[in-house]
Amino acid sequence: MKTAKKATIVCIRCGQKNEGLLCSCGYWNVATDARLLSALTTLDKVQDEKVDRLDCGRWGYCFGGGIAKGTISLVGGYPGAGKSTLFLHIADVLQCNVLYLASEEKLIRIKQRADRLGLSRERQAAISAVRLTTGEVPELADVVKKHPMMMLDSVNMLTEDPTSAVKFCSMLSGLCERFGVTCLLTSHVTKGGDIAGFEALQHVVDWTGMLFPEENIRTLLVEKNRNGMAFCKQQYEMGARGLEIIGEESPGQFEEESE
């Protein structure tokens, strides 16, 4: 009979990893009564934090007027919905270096798409791309320091195991918080409309949106947003030059239309 494996816990005193609450340094990683009492505060004394955002023009509407720095956003959608195209449109208008992790397409395909969308040579020079193979989990700590924005396309091709996907995204979350890096991920959607077995990812990320295709129209619907409004949407028309924004709607507008 197999015994359940204990969760790995990082000691808050010495930083060692342990399978259990008792660290080898002798410290118990539990919240004592004294610690809880010393940390208690009333909500009126909690200071508000201003959300610092990456400006990406109208492409930032569904993110709350720009993508919140240091966060992870997950864009789900059927294959061919336009997720990769959307990423390049966003990368085109950002005023920072972008790290593009490609686990689905060859770099030549991404280059060709960038040319078709009209990305300038100068802007393409600010996008560093690398091809990843399935199962390859890269060490990102050093490279992300030079790239305020990181894009992974897609989580599914990097790993098909939901547990591994969650662990990887948790690692990305730590990097985002540590270095102030902002991350965009894509994930495929199943026929049932779920994020390809990765439902648990939605608890790890800060923003979740679904890109729905209908003929040449694409609709990005926000399902979760920790730093802005959820259930807003933006619509695009897919053409030879990629996506063209044709309108935005907020939840309030949905209610007015339904009456």
Phi, psi and chi 1 to 4 in degrees:
 res  aa     phi    psi   chi1   chi2   chi3   chi4
   1 MET       -  127.4 -179.6  177.2  177.2      -
   2 LYS   -78.6  139.2  -66.1 -176.6  178.0 -179.9
   3 THR   -94.4  146.2   57.3      -      -      -
   4 ALA   -66.0  135.3      -      -      -      -
   5 LYS   -77.5  132.9 -173.6  177.3  179.8  179.9
   6 LYS   -71.3  147.8  -64.9 -178.4  178.7  178.7
   7 ALA   -69.9  143.4      -      -      -      -
   8 THR   -80.8  125.8  -59.5      -      -      -
   9 ILE  -120.9  132.5  -63.1  174.3      -      -
  10 VAL   -88.3  124.2  177.6      -      -      -
  11 CYS   -65.5  130.0  179.4      -      -      -
  12 ILE   -78.2   -8.2   61.5  175.2      -      -
  13 ARG   -96.9  -46.4 -174.7  172.5   75.5  172.9
  14 CYS  -115.0  -13.2   71.3      -      -      -
  15 GLY    87.9   -0.1      -      -      -      -
  16 GLN   -73.0  152.8  -65.6 -174.4   73.6      -
  17 LYS   -94.5  135.0  -67.4 -177.5  179.3  179.5
  18 ASN  -138.3  151.0  -55.1  -83.9      -      -
  19 GLU   -94.4   81.2  -69.7 -172.7   -3.9      -
  20 GLY   137.3  172.5      -      -      -      -
  21 LEU   -77.7  -25.5  -65.2  172.6      -      -
  22 LEU   -87.3  118.4  178.5   61.4      -      -
  23 CYS   -83.8  157.2  179.1      -      -      -
  24 SER   -66.1  -17.0   56.6      -      -      -
  25 CYS   -81.1   -5.5   74.5      -      -      -
  26 GLY    97.5    0.8      -      -      -      -
  27 TYR   -93.7  134.7 -176.0   81.8      -      -
  28 TRP   -89.9  121.7  -79.2   93.5      -      -
  29 ASN   -87.1   63.0  -71.8  -81.1      -      -
  30 VAL  -129.2  152.8  -65.4      -      -      -
  31 ALA   -84.1  112.1      -      -      -      -
  32 THR   -78.3  163.4   62.5      -      -      -
  33 ASP   -57.3  -40.6  -70.7  -15.6      -      -
  34 ALA   -64.5  -41.0      -      -      -      -
  35 ARG   -65.9  -42.6 -174.9 -147.4  172.9  -68.4
  36 LEU   -63.5  -43.0  -71.2  178.1      -      -
  37 LEU   -63.6  -39.2  -72.3  172.5      -      -
  38 SER   -72.1  -23.1   65.6      -      -      -
  39 ALA   -95.3   -8.7      -      -      -      -
  40 LEU   -64.7  139.6  -77.1  175.3      -      -
  41 THR  -150.8  153.8 -174.5      -      -      -
  42 THR   -86.2  149.8   54.2      -      -      -
  43 LEU   -61.7  -27.4  -68.6  179.9      -      -
  44 ASP   -68.2  -16.4   62.4  -53.1      -      -
  45 LYS   -96.6   -5.1  -64.8  179.6 -179.1  177.6
  46 VAL   -78.2  120.4  178.1      -      -      -
  47 GLN   -78.1  136.0  -65.1 -174.7   -5.1      -
  48 ASP   -71.3  150.2 -166.3   13.2      -      -
  49 GLU  -115.5  133.0  -68.1 -176.4   -7.3      -
  50 LYS   -75.5  132.3  179.6 -177.4  177.8 -177.6
  51 VAL   -82.0  115.8  179.2      -      -      -
  52 ASP   -88.6  128.9 -163.4    8.8      -      -
  53 ARG  -122.5  152.2  -60.7 -179.3 -177.3  -85.4
  54 LEU   -85.5  123.2  -71.7  174.0      -      -
  55 ASP   -75.7  119.1 -177.8   12.7      -      -
  56 CYS  -130.9   34.7   44.8      -      -      -
  57 GLY    59.4 -144.2      -      -      -      -
  58 ARG   -66.7  -19.9  -73.2 -172.4   69.1 -170.0
  59 TRP   -66.7  -13.4  -60.8  103.6      -      -
  60 GLY   -92.1    2.7      -      -      -      -
  61 TYR   -55.1  -51.3  173.1   79.2      -      -
  62 CYS   -69.9  -15.1  -77.5      -      -      -
  63 PHE   -90.4   -5.4  -64.0   91.1      -      -
  64 GLY   106.6   23.8      -      -      -      -
  65 GLY    96.5   16.5      -      -      -      -
  66 GLY   142.8  153.3      -      -      -      -
  67 ILE   -81.6  123.8  -54.3  173.8      -      -
  68 ALA   -61.7  127.9      -      -      -      -
  69 LYS   -65.6  143.6  -67.5 -177.9  179.5 -179.9
  70 GLY    78.1   16.2      -      -      -      -
  71 THR  -115.0  166.5   62.6      -      -      -
  72 ILE  -115.6  129.0  -59.8 -178.0      -      -
  73 SER  -119.1  137.0  -60.5      -      -      -
  74 LEU  -116.2  119.7  176.5   66.2      -      -
  75 VAL  -105.4  113.8  178.9      -      -      -
  76 GLY  -100.1  157.4      -      -      -      -
  77 GLY   171.7  161.1      -      -      -      -
  78 TYR   -67.4  152.3  -63.7  100.9      -      -
  79 PRO   -54.9  130.8  -26.7   35.6      -      -
  80 GLY    87.7    4.0      -      -      -      -
  81 ALA   -70.0  -25.4      -      -      -      -
  82 GLY   116.7   18.8      -      -      -      -
  83 LYS   -62.8  -45.9  -58.8 -176.8  -64.6  -63.3
  84 SER   -65.3  -37.5  -57.4      -      -      -
  85 THR   -63.9  -43.3  -61.1      -      -      -
  86 LEU   -60.1  -41.9  177.2   62.5      -      -
  87 PHE   -59.4  -43.7  -86.2   20.2      -      -
  88 LEU   -70.2  -34.2  -77.1 -179.8      -      -
  89 HIS   -61.2  -43.0  -80.7  -54.8      -      -
  90 ILE   -66.2  -44.3  -66.5  174.3      -      -
  91 ALA   -61.3  -30.5      -      -      -      -
  92 ASP   -67.2  -36.1 -173.6   26.3      -      -
  93 VAL   -96.8   -7.5  -62.9      -      -      -
  94 LEU   -71.2  149.6  -69.9  172.0      -      -
  95 GLN  -104.3   46.6  -59.0  -62.1  -46.4      -
  96 CYS  -154.7  168.2   64.2      -      -      -
  97 ASN   -72.9  145.9  -68.9  -25.1      -      -
  98 VAL  -124.5  134.5  176.1      -      -      -
  99 LEU  -102.7  117.4  174.3   63.3      -      -
 100 TYR  -108.7  110.8 -162.6  107.8      -      -
 101 LEU   -96.7  111.0  -54.0  176.6      -      -
 102 ALA  -104.9  111.4      -      -      -      -
 103 SER  -107.8   -3.1   61.5      -      -      -
 104 GLU  -108.3  -50.7  -77.6 -159.4   28.8      -
 105 GLU  -108.5  155.7  -62.4 -179.8  -55.9      -
 106 LYS   -70.5  153.6  -64.7  179.4  179.4  178.8
 107 LEU   -61.7  -30.8  -62.8 -172.3      -      -
 108 ILE   -64.1  -34.5 -176.3   60.5      -      -
 109 ARG   -67.0  -40.1  -59.8  -61.4 -177.7 -164.3
 110 ILE   -67.1  -41.0  -60.5  171.4      -      -
 111 LYS   -61.1  -44.3  161.7   66.4  174.6  172.8
 112 GLN   -64.0  -39.4  -69.8  170.8  -15.9      -
 113 ARG   -66.1  -41.7 -178.6  179.6  -66.5  113.2
 114 ALA   -60.5  -40.6      -      -      -      -
 115 ASP   -64.2  -42.8  -71.1  -20.4      -      -
 116 ARG   -65.5  -34.6  178.3  169.0   56.2   84.6
 117 LEU   -79.5   -9.2  -61.0 -176.8      -      -
 118 GLY    88.3   21.8      -      -      -      -
 119 LEU   -67.6  129.3  -88.4   69.4      -      -
 120 SER   -67.3  161.0   66.6      -      -      -
 121 ARG   -61.2  -37.6 -174.0  177.4 -176.9   85.8
 122 GLU   -63.7  -42.3  178.8 -176.8    8.3      -
 123 ARG   -71.2  -38.1 -168.0   59.2 -153.3  144.9
 124 GLN   -63.1  -30.3  -69.9 -169.9   36.8      -
 125 ALA   -68.8  -17.4      -      -      -      -
 126 ALA   -93.6    0.2      -      -      -      -
 127 ILE  -109.8  110.2  -57.6  173.0      -      -
 128 SER   -95.3  119.8  -59.7      -      -      -
 129 ALA  -114.2  147.1      -      -      -      -
 130 VAL  -143.0  140.5   62.2      -      -      -
 131 ARG   -91.6  126.0 -178.7   82.3  163.2   90.2
 132 LEU  -108.0  145.8  -59.7  178.1      -      -
 133 THR   -97.6  159.2   58.6      -      -      -
 134 THR   -58.4  131.0  -59.0      -      -      -
 135 GLY    88.0   -5.5      -      -      -      -
 136 GLU   -88.2  114.3 -179.8 -177.4    8.7      -
 137 VAL  -106.0  107.2  178.9      -      -      -
 138 PRO   -77.4  154.3   30.3  -35.1      -      -
 139 GLU   -87.2  116.1  174.0   55.7   55.3      -
 140 LEU  -108.9   -7.8  -62.1  168.4      -      -
 141 ALA   -54.8  -41.6      -      -      -      -
 142 ASP   -78.3  -41.0  -70.2  -29.1      -      -
 143 VAL   -74.7  -30.4   69.8      -      -      -
 144 VAL   -70.3  -19.9  -63.3      -      -      -
 145 LYS   -61.3  -27.0  -62.7  176.4 -176.4  177.7
 146 LYS   -96.5   -1.0  -59.3  177.3 -178.8  178.4
 147 HIS  -133.4   99.0  -58.7   85.2      -      -
 148 PRO   -60.5  -24.7  -24.4   35.5      -      -
 149 MET  -118.7  131.2  168.5   59.9   76.5      -
 150 MET  -123.7  133.1  175.5  168.9   52.1      -
 151 MET  -122.4  129.3  -61.9  178.8  171.8      -
 152 LEU  -117.3  120.4  171.0   58.8      -      -
 153 ASP  -131.6   93.5 -173.2   15.6      -      -
 154 SER  -136.3  171.6   68.4      -      -      -
 155 VAL   -66.7  -37.0  179.2      -      -      -
 156 ASN   -59.6  -41.5  -56.8   82.4      -      -
 157 MET   -78.6  -18.7  -65.4  -58.0  -67.6      -
 158 LEU   -75.9  -41.8 -166.2   64.2      -      -
 159 THR  -155.2  140.9  175.2      -      -      -
 160 GLU   -98.2    0.2  -63.3 -179.7   -7.3      -
 161 ASP   -93.7  117.1  176.2   41.9      -      -
 162 PRO   -57.1  -38.5  -25.6   35.5      -      -
 163 THR   -63.9  -43.3  -58.6      -      -      -
 164 SER   -65.4  -37.3  -62.0      -      -      -
 165 ALA   -63.5  -43.0      -      -      -      -
 166 VAL   -65.2  -43.0  170.2      -      -      -
 167 LYS   -62.6  -41.9  -72.5 -177.2  177.3  179.1
 168 PHE   -63.6  -44.2  178.6   71.2      -      -
 169 CYS   -68.3  -31.8  -72.4      -      -      -
 170 SER   -65.4  -37.9  -64.3      -      -      -
 171 MET   -65.1  -41.2 -179.8  -89.5  -68.9      -
 172 LEU   -62.8  -39.3  -72.6 -178.4      -      -
 173 SER   -60.3  -40.0  179.7      -      -      -
 174 GLY   -64.3  -40.4      -      -      -      -
 175 LEU   -65.9  -41.2  -72.4  177.4      -      -
 176 CYS   -60.7  -43.9  -70.0      -      -      -
 177 GLU   -69.7  -38.5 -176.5  175.8   -6.3      -
 178 ARG   -72.0  -42.8 -178.1  179.3  174.8 -173.1
 179 PHE  -109.3   -0.4  -62.2  113.2      -      -
 180 GLY    72.1   23.5      -      -      -      -
 181 VAL   -81.7  143.6  176.3      -      -      -
 182 THR  -107.0  137.0  -52.8      -      -      -
 183 CYS  -128.4  135.7 -174.4      -      -      -
 184 LEU  -117.9  133.0  -68.9  178.6      -      -
 185 LEU  -123.1  152.5  -46.4  173.2      -      -
 186 THR  -117.2  153.1   67.2      -      -      -
 187 SER  -149.0  141.9 -178.6      -      -      -
 188 HIS   -75.1  154.8  -66.7  -37.7      -      -
 189 VAL  -108.7  141.0  167.3      -      -      -
 190 THR   -79.2  174.2   64.2      -      -      -
 191 LYS   -60.9  -27.4  -67.9 -178.5  179.1  179.1
 192 GLY   -81.8   -2.1      -      -      -      -
 193 GLY    89.9    9.3      -      -      -      -
 194 ASP   -97.3  157.7  -63.6  -38.5      -      -
 195 ILE   -75.2   84.9  -63.4  180.0      -      -
 196 ALA    17.2   56.8      -      -      -      -
 197 GLY    77.4    3.4      -      -      -      -
 198 PHE  -109.3   36.1  -68.2  161.6      -      -
 199 GLU   -56.2  -33.0  -71.1   83.0   -1.4      -
 200 ALA   -63.6  -21.9      -      -      -      -
 201 LEU   -61.9  -30.2  -77.8 -176.3      -      -
 202 GLN   -65.9  -19.6  -60.5 -176.0   61.1      -
 203 HIS   -84.4  -19.1  -59.9  -70.8      -      -
 204 VAL   -88.8  -35.8 -179.4      -      -      -
 205 VAL   -85.9  166.4  -58.6      -      -      -
 206 ASP   -95.3  -20.0  -57.0  -71.5      -      -
 207 TRP  -146.0  135.4 -177.4   98.6      -      -
 208 THR  -131.7  130.3  -56.4      -      -      -
 209 GLY  -136.9  150.9      -      -      -      -
 210 MET  -115.5  133.7  -67.9  -69.9 -173.8      -
 211 LEU  -104.7  112.8 -169.2   62.1      -      -
 212 PHE  -105.3  129.0  -62.5   99.7      -      -
 213 PRO   -97.4  141.7   32.9  -31.2      -      -
 214 GLU  -147.2  101.3 -174.0  175.5   -4.4      -
 215 GLU    55.7 -121.3  -64.1 -176.8   -7.8      -
 216 ASN   -97.2    9.1   65.7  -35.6      -      -
 217 ILE  -101.6  137.8  -59.2  -60.9      -      -
 218 ARG  -122.3  138.0  -55.9  -68.7 -172.1  -91.4
 219 THR  -124.3  122.6  -59.1      -      -      -
 220 LEU   -99.3  114.1  179.5   62.3      -      -
 221 LEU  -111.8  125.2  175.8   63.3      -      -
 222 VAL   -82.6  125.3 -179.4      -      -      -
 223 GLU  -104.5  -22.4  -64.0 -169.2  -13.8      -
 224 LYS  -151.9  137.2  171.0 -174.8  176.9 -179.5
 225 ASN  -154.2  107.1 -169.2   -7.3      -      -
 226 ARG   -75.3  -14.4  -73.3  177.5  176.4  162.4
 227 ASN  -125.1   29.9  -61.4  -76.9      -      -
 228 GLY   173.8 -162.4      -      -      -      -
 229 MET   -84.4  135.5 -178.2  170.3   53.5      -
 230 ALA   -98.0  166.8      -      -      -      -
 231 PHE    63.2   22.1  -55.8  109.6      -      -
 232 CYS   -92.2  167.6   58.9      -      -      -
 233 LYS  -148.6  156.4   67.3 -178.6 -179.1 -178.5
 234 GLN  -131.9  138.7 -171.1  171.0   50.1      -
 235 GLN  -114.0  147.0  -73.4 -168.8  -49.2      -
 236 TYR  -133.0  156.5  -39.8  100.1      -      -
 237 GLU  -111.1  126.2 -175.9  173.9    7.1      -
 238 MET   -86.5  124.7  178.3   67.5   83.2      -
 239 GLY  -136.7 -167.5      -      -      -      -
 240 ALA   -63.3  -28.5      -      -      -      -
 241 ARG  -100.7   23.6  -61.3  -90.6  -61.1 -174.8
 242 GLY    93.7 -144.9      -      -      -      -
 243 LEU   -93.7  137.6  -62.4  170.1      -      -
 244 GLU  -119.4  125.3  179.5 -177.5   -9.0      -
 245 ILE   -68.5  127.8  -59.3  172.0      -      -
 246 ILE  -119.6   -4.4   56.9  176.9      -      -
 247 GLY   167.8  159.1      -      -      -      -
 248 GLU  -132.4  152.0  -65.7  111.9    2.7      -
 249 GLU  -141.9  145.3  -67.1 -176.7   36.1      -
 250 SER  -107.2  165.4   67.4      -      -      -
 251 PRO   -55.2  -35.3  -27.8   36.5      -      -
 252 GLY   -61.0  -37.7      -      -      -      -
 253 GLN   -68.1  -34.3  -71.1  174.2  -73.2      -
 254 PHE   -60.8  -43.5  -56.6  158.0      -      -
 255 GLU   -65.0  -40.1  -66.1  172.0    3.7      -
 256 GLU   -64.9  -38.3  -68.0  172.9    6.1      -
 257 GLU   -70.1  -31.0  -68.1  172.6   -1.2      -
 258 SER   -78.9  -16.4   62.6      -      -      -
 259 GLU   -79.3      -  -66.6  177.5   -5.8      -
